[in-house]
Amino acid sequence: MQRELIDGVPVLWTETPGPLEATLVFGCGVRDETFRTLGVTHLVEHLAMSTLPRLHFDHNASVDLSLTQFTCTGRPEQVTDFLERVCRALSALPLDRIEREAGVLEAEGSGVADPTTAELLSIRYGTEGVGLASFGGPGPDRIPVEAVQDTVARYFHAQNAALVLTGPPPAGLRLPLPTGERPARGAGQPVRQAGPGWQQVQVPGPGLAVSCDLNDQALFLAFQLLRQRLTETVRHREGLTYDVGGDVVFVAPGRGERTICMEAREGQEQRVAELLWQEAVRLATEEVSEAELAEEVEGAREVLLDPRAAEYELLEAAAEQVLDDAPMRGRDRLERIEALTPARLREAFAAALGSALLVVPCEVEIRPRWTDGTELPQSSCGVGGELPSGGQEFRPPMKDRLRYSGARKVRLVVTGEGIWMRQPDGSVHAIPFAEVVGVEMQGPGRVVYGAGNCFLPVLPDLFAGIGPAVAAIDAAVPAGLRYPASAFRSAD
C-alpha cells in the first residue's frame, strides 16, 4: 500500500489488474445526523452528483451509517475529471435543486442497513447515532437548507476525506476541497439497552446483536461458525430460511455490533427464532470441535490471502483514516485466527453474549433461556404501569370508549416534564420533553418522537380535546424540532 498527500487529502493506492478504480471517502453518514435532519447526508450526495454531465464510464455514490463514498472506474483522465468535478460540487452545492433531489430521495427509498440490524441498533442506542438506522425521519422534503450547509461545512472537506486508487495517482490529479476541522470520533455513543434481553418488533425475521471489540478475531470466527451452523440447521435441515445474513457496524474506534439476521418461511418465525437462540447458547456453552475450527480457519485464509482482498484493505485503511479507527491488516488477522483454540472461541462468544439483544416479529411468542437456564428478560420501550399524578389527562373520544373496551383503558397525561401514554394492554410509555428529538405537526395534532426509540401520537382521532396537550408540547419543544408532516407521505 502506497500513501501520498494531494491537496491535503491522504491518497492510498496499490497496483491491481484492470482499469483504474477510485473511491473518494468522507467520514460522514447517517450516524452523524439527528432525527430532525435525517437524510441530509444522502441529500448532499445527490446534490453533488446532480452537477455531473452525462458520463460514459462507471460511476456512483453511496451513503451508509458512517461513510459517504464517490466511486468511478475508467481511464486515468476520466477518473481525474470525475474526482475534480465532485470536489468542486461539494464546495458549491446547487442548493436550488434541493426540492427536486428531495423527491428523488423519496422515490429511491433506500435504507442504510438490513431492516433487522436497523431495529437492533435502535433498541440498543435509541433515536440517535447508529440507532437512526431504522427511522425514516421527517422526510427528505423537510430537511432544512441550513442542515445541508452545516453538514457540508462540518464533514465534506479535505481533513475528513481519503482517496483510494487501484493504481498510481494520475498526473495532474487535483482534489479541490475546502479545509475544515476534523470531527472527533473517540467518544462513541450512549447505550440505551445493554442486554441481554429480547423484544418483539416489526422485523421480517429474527435477529441477534452483540456489542463487541471488532478486532477480536475469536469473535469474528465465532460469528462465521454460528452463521454456518444456522445455515446447516435452519436452511438445509429444516428448510425454513433462504439466507443467514449479518452485519458488522462501527460505533466507536475498535467497538461496534455484530449481528445475525434471518428471514423465515411464513408461519415459521417462532421456530427460526428458537433455533437462532439455541445455536447461540450452544456456541457459548460447548467448545467447538477441532474439525469445525479448522474449516473456519481455512475459510478465513482463503478470503484474506485472495489477491482481490487488496482493494478491500485499501477501503478499510481509508475508513481508518476518516474514522480514527485501527482495524488489523489481513495477514495480522490471519496470524491471530490461526492461533485460536476451541476454548478461546467459546470464551469470546460467551463473553459477548452477555450483551445479546434478540428480536422477533411482533406476533411471535418465545421463551428463550439464558446459559444458566433462567429466562431471558423481555424488554420494550415502556416505562411501567403507572401514570404520573398532577398532569392534564386526556381520554379517547366517547364513541371509541363505548365501542372498544381497550379504549377505556387508554390515557394521555401531559405534565411540565413530558408526556405519558397508557396503552390498551396497560403498558405505559413516556417521553420527557428534554428527550424529544422531533415533533411532526399533523394539522391540529402532533406526533412526538423521543430519544429512547419511542414515539407517541397526540392526535384528535385518538384523544378528545387535545388542544391543551398540543399547546403544552409546542411550548416545551424548541421550534427547530417541530416540522409539518412530509408532503410525500400519508399521515397514517
Phi, psi and omega in degrees: 000128179256150180230135174221172177232120179236118181054037179083359181258125175297132179243121181248128183210158173208157180279123173227156179295158175097181180293165181289128176246141181228139174226113176267117189249133174241141178279071180205130178206194182301326181298341181268002179264179170243168176304320183293330182252017185303128182100356186292324180294319177296323178294319176301315179300315180296318180298318179295314182291335181292345181277348185284144173285178175296127183242139184255042173211162184296131176203153182194178175207155183207158176228132173236201183296325187240339190229151166242132185229137173245124188233151173203159177223127181177196176290157182308319181290329176291317179298316179300314181295316181300310184296319180294320179297317180297315181297319179292325178295320179292338177278342181208075183295144177281082185296341178291349180265004185303314183299316181291317181290331175298320177296322178295319178300317180296321179292323180293312173058032184273151175259172182253000179203158171308138185302328178287316174301319181300317179294319178299319179294322180291324176295317183291316193245356180077196187268057177199161179056223181295341177295345179289353186303330186266002186254149175269341179073189182295340184114147184297336179279000178247012177280120182293144178299329179296327179292323177298312181296319180293318181296316178298315182294324185278329191236334187259072180215173188297327183282356178234031184226159171209147180243133178249133178228146177263029176186175180297150179302133179297151177300136178082007180296129178233145179231076188282070177264153174291166175267161181194180180268131182292127179294146176280135185238358191280343191281337186071209177210155183297149178260133178271319178228111183284334184087172000281159178175170177226159186208147173268124181216173179277090178229155179287342180189176183294154178208158182223138176226144171229144172275138187198173169281115184290346178265003178284106184287336174295320180287324174303312182291325178298319179291325175299317180292320179298318178297321180293317178298318179293322177299315180295320185279304190281324180270301190284322183275318186250348176063041186254350181212160177267318188220146172250104184259186179177167181222159169240122187241120175287131177241316177209163181310118179081353184237152178176205183235141168247135184231156170239131182231133183222130167272159184228149173300142184307130180088355183246017183298320181297314180297319179295319178297318180296319179292322177301310182290322180301314180290326177295315179295321180297319180293330180278342186245341182237136178290142178287159179284158177299325180294317178297316180298315181299321179296317180290323177297317179296321177298317178296321179298316180300318182289313188287335180263359177294128180304333179290350178287348182299317180294322178297320179294326175298316180294322175298319180294324177294318177298320176301319182298316187268344182250004183058030179266170180216066178292152179285147176285164188306310184290326175295319177298316182296321178300317180290322180296317182292341179269359184288151176241161176304322180295319181294322179298312181297316182298317180296316182290321179299319179294317181293328183294344175297343177255014189298135167242125179246130177239148177223158176301155189305325185276358186269131176248125177224167176226070181293143180246145181286174184298337178265006178095347178284156182287139175290130183292141175269139182235167174203179178275004178290160183245003181132198186245009184245136173267150179289154177264156174089359179264177174280130184250140180229144182237161175300160177304152183304319182300324179287322180293328179286327186270330187235124180295325180298325181295334180289344180267345187282137177219146170240128180235130178241127176237183177290345182262337183168197180235145179233148177219130173261126182275169179301332180277002178094348180289146181247131178242144184219147172227108174296144179301329180292344181250013178289131178251349178185148176228114178272127181266110178251086183058235181281356183252175180221148168241121188255126179253134181248163181291344183268029176067038182221148172223150183231124178274123176246084191233147183295336177290337184258330184223141180275143173060045188278003181312309180297326178294316179296319179297320180294320179296313182295328179286329186270333186260130179304145183301329181294343179265356180259141183207148176289149179303143182301138176289346181275347192234150176287147177297340178298000000 
